[in-house]
Amino acid sequence: MIDICYATSEPPGVDEFIDVLERSTLAARRPVENRACLQGMLDHADLFVTARCDSKLVGIARSVTDFHYCCYLSDIAVDREYQSRGIGKQLIRETRSPLGPQCKLILLSAPEVADYYPKIGFTHHPRAWLLDGGAIF
C-alpha cells in the first residue's frame, strides 16, 4: 500500500511538471520541449491538484475555471508506475471540491483512455470544437 498526499496549495515547478508529463502518457500531446509554453500553462491556470508519494510528484490535475459555471480540466496526468490505483479518480474528486455545485467539469480525453471517463460518470459531448493556435478564419 502506498501513501499518496493530495494538495491544492501551489503548482509544481516547470521541471517537475515536465517530468510527470513524461512519466505519464500525456507528454505525447503537450509541448514538453517548449519550457516557456509550459511555464505559461502553470502560471495562468486557476486550479492545481497534485498527488505525491513521499515528495515525488506522481500525478497532477491542472484546470482553468471560473469556479461557478465551468472548469476545463486541461491536464490530468498520472505516472505510469502509479496508474490503476485510484489516483486519477482522486485528482478529479479534489478538483471538483472547490467548485460550485452547478459547475461543469469539462475535459478532452487522450485517445487511449477515452473509455475510462464514462466509467466514472462523465458523459460524451458530440459538439465540441477546436481552433488551433495561429488558425485564421
C-alpha positions as CSV (number, residue, x, y, z in Angstrom):
1,M,0.0,0.0,0.0
2,I,1.4,3.4,-1.0
3,D,0.6,6.6,0.8
4,I,-0.4,9.4,-1.6
5,C,-0.7,13.0,-0.4
6,Y,-3.0,15.3,-2.4
7,A,-2.6,19.1,-2.3
8,T,-4.1,22.2,-3.9
9,S,-1.7,24.7,-2.3
10,E,0.7,25.5,-5.1
11,P,1.7,24.4,-8.6
12,P,4.8,22.3,-9.3
13,G,7.8,23.9,-10.9
14,V,8.2,23.5,-14.7
15,D,10.8,20.8,-14.4
16,E,8.6,18.7,-12.1
17,F,5.6,19.3,-14.4
18,I,7.6,18.1,-17.5
19,D,8.8,15.1,-15.6
20,V,5.3,13.9,-14.6
21,L,4.0,14.5,-18.1
22,E,6.9,12.4,-19.5
23,R,6.2,9.6,-16.9
24,S,2.5,9.6,-17.9
25,T,1.0,9.2,-21.4
26,L,0.3,13.0,-21.7
27,A,3.7,14.2,-22.9
28,A,2.9,13.0,-26.4
29,R,0.2,15.6,-26.6
30,R,1.9,18.5,-24.7
31,P,4.7,20.8,-25.8
32,V,7.2,19.4,-23.3
33,E,10.1,20.8,-25.4
34,N,8.8,24.3,-25.0
35,R,9.6,25.3,-21.4
36,A,8.2,28.9,-21.9
37,C,4.8,27.5,-23.0
38,L,4.7,25.0,-20.1
39,Q,5.6,27.8,-17.6
40,G,2.8,29.9,-19.0
41,M,0.4,26.9,-18.6
42,L,1.4,26.7,-14.9
43,D,1.4,30.5,-14.4
44,H,-2.1,31.0,-15.8
45,A,-4.0,28.0,-14.6
46,D,-6.6,28.6,-11.9
47,L,-6.6,25.3,-10.0
48,F,-4.0,22.6,-9.4
49,V,-4.2,19.3,-7.6
50,T,-1.0,17.4,-7.1
51,A,-0.5,13.8,-5.9
52,R,2.8,13.0,-4.3
53,C,4.3,9.8,-3.0
54,D,6.8,11.0,-0.4
55,S,8.0,14.1,-2.1
56,K,7.8,12.7,-5.7
57,L,5.1,14.2,-7.9
58,V,3.2,11.2,-9.3
59,G,0.1,12.9,-10.5
60,I,-1.4,16.3,-11.4
61,A,-4.7,17.9,-12.4
62,R,-4.4,21.4,-13.9
63,S,-7.6,23.4,-14.6
64,V,-8.8,26.7,-16.0
65,T,-12.0,27.7,-14.3
66,D,-14.4,30.4,-13.1
67,F,-15.3,28.1,-10.2
68,H,-19.1,28.6,-10.7
69,Y,-20.2,27.6,-14.3
70,C,-17.4,25.7,-15.9
71,C,-14.0,24.1,-15.2
72,Y,-11.8,22.9,-18.0
73,L,-9.6,20.1,-16.7
74,S,-6.8,20.7,-19.2
75,D,-4.3,18.2,-17.9
76,I,-4.7,15.1,-15.8
77,A,-1.5,13.0,-15.7
78,V,-0.5,10.1,-13.5
79,D,2.9,8.4,-13.6
80,R,2.6,5.1,-15.4
81,E,4.0,3.3,-12.4
82,Y,1.2,4.6,-10.2
83,Q,-1.7,4.2,-12.6
84,S,-4.7,1.9,-11.8
85,R,-4.5,2.8,-8.1
86,G,-7.3,5.4,-8.0
87,I,-5.1,8.4,-8.2
88,G,-6.8,9.8,-11.3
89,K,-10.2,9.5,-9.7
90,Q,-9.0,11.2,-6.6
91,L,-7.4,14.0,-8.6
92,I,-10.8,14.6,-10.2
93,R,-12.6,14.5,-6.8
94,E,-10.1,17.0,-5.4
95,T,-10.6,19.2,-8.5
96,R,-14.4,19.2,-8.0
97,S,-14.1,20.0,-4.3
98,P,-13.6,23.8,-4.6
99,L,-16.1,24.2,-7.5
100,G,-19.6,25.5,-7.0
101,P,-22.5,23.0,-7.1
102,Q,-23.5,23.9,-10.6
103,C,-20.0,24.0,-12.1
104,K,-19.5,21.6,-15.0
105,L,-16.2,19.7,-15.4
106,I,-15.1,19.6,-19.0
107,L,-12.1,17.7,-20.5
108,L,-10.7,16.4,-23.8
109,S,-9.7,12.8,-23.4
110,A,-6.5,11.3,-24.6
111,P,-7.5,8.7,-27.2
112,E,-6.1,5.7,-25.2
113,V,-8.2,6.5,-22.1
114,A,-11.4,7.7,-23.7
115,D,-13.3,4.6,-22.4
116,Y,-12.2,5.4,-18.8
117,Y,-14.3,8.6,-18.3
118,P,-17.8,7.1,-18.9
119,K,-17.0,4.6,-16.2
120,I,-16.6,7.3,-13.6
121,G,-19.7,9.3,-14.6
122,F,-18.6,11.6,-17.5
123,T,-20.9,11.9,-20.5
124,H,-19.8,12.3,-24.1
125,H,-20.5,15.7,-25.7
126,P,-20.6,15.5,-29.5
127,R,-20.5,19.2,-30.2
128,A,-17.0,20.2,-29.0
129,W,-14.9,22.2,-31.5
130,L,-11.3,23.2,-31.6
131,L,-9.5,26.1,-33.3
132,D,-5.7,25.5,-33.4
133,G,-3.4,28.3,-32.3
134,G,-2.5,30.5,-35.2
135,A,-5.5,29.5,-37.2
136,I,-7.1,32.3,-39.2
137,F,-10.8,32.3,-40.1
